[in-house]
Amino acid sequence: MTKSDRILTVGAAQLGPIGLNESRPQVVDRLLSLLDKAHDR
């Protein structure tokens, strides 16, 4: 396999605005949920 034959898959998510009333765990959970949905695609 040459370097040009490699397949690279990248996952990314954009949360949008983070409310002042949202805790860090809530934001991380939302991000992980988006990444899980992307993985299922």
N, C-alpha and C positions, 0 to 999 in steps of 0.2 A: 504494500500500500504506500503510495507516495503522499507527500504533504497535501497535494491538491485533491486527494481522494477522501480526506477526512470530513466527517459530518459533525457539525457543532450545533447543538441545540441550546438556546439561551432562554431562560425564564425571567420575566420582569413584571412588576406590578406598580401601578400608580394609585396611591391612596386618595388623592384629592385633599381637601382641607381637613385638618385635625382640630376638632373643637376643643376649646379650653376646658370643657367639662369631661373630656375623654381621658381615661387613665392610660398609662403606658401599656399595661396588659391588654386593654381593649383595642388599642391601635395595633399592637403586634398580632392579636388574634385576627383582626380584620385583614392585615397583610398576609398572614399565613393562609387564610381562607381564599384570598385571591390567587395566591400561588398554587394552592391545591386545585382550584378550578382550571387554571392554566395547564397544569400537569395532566388533567383528565382530557384535555383537548387533544 
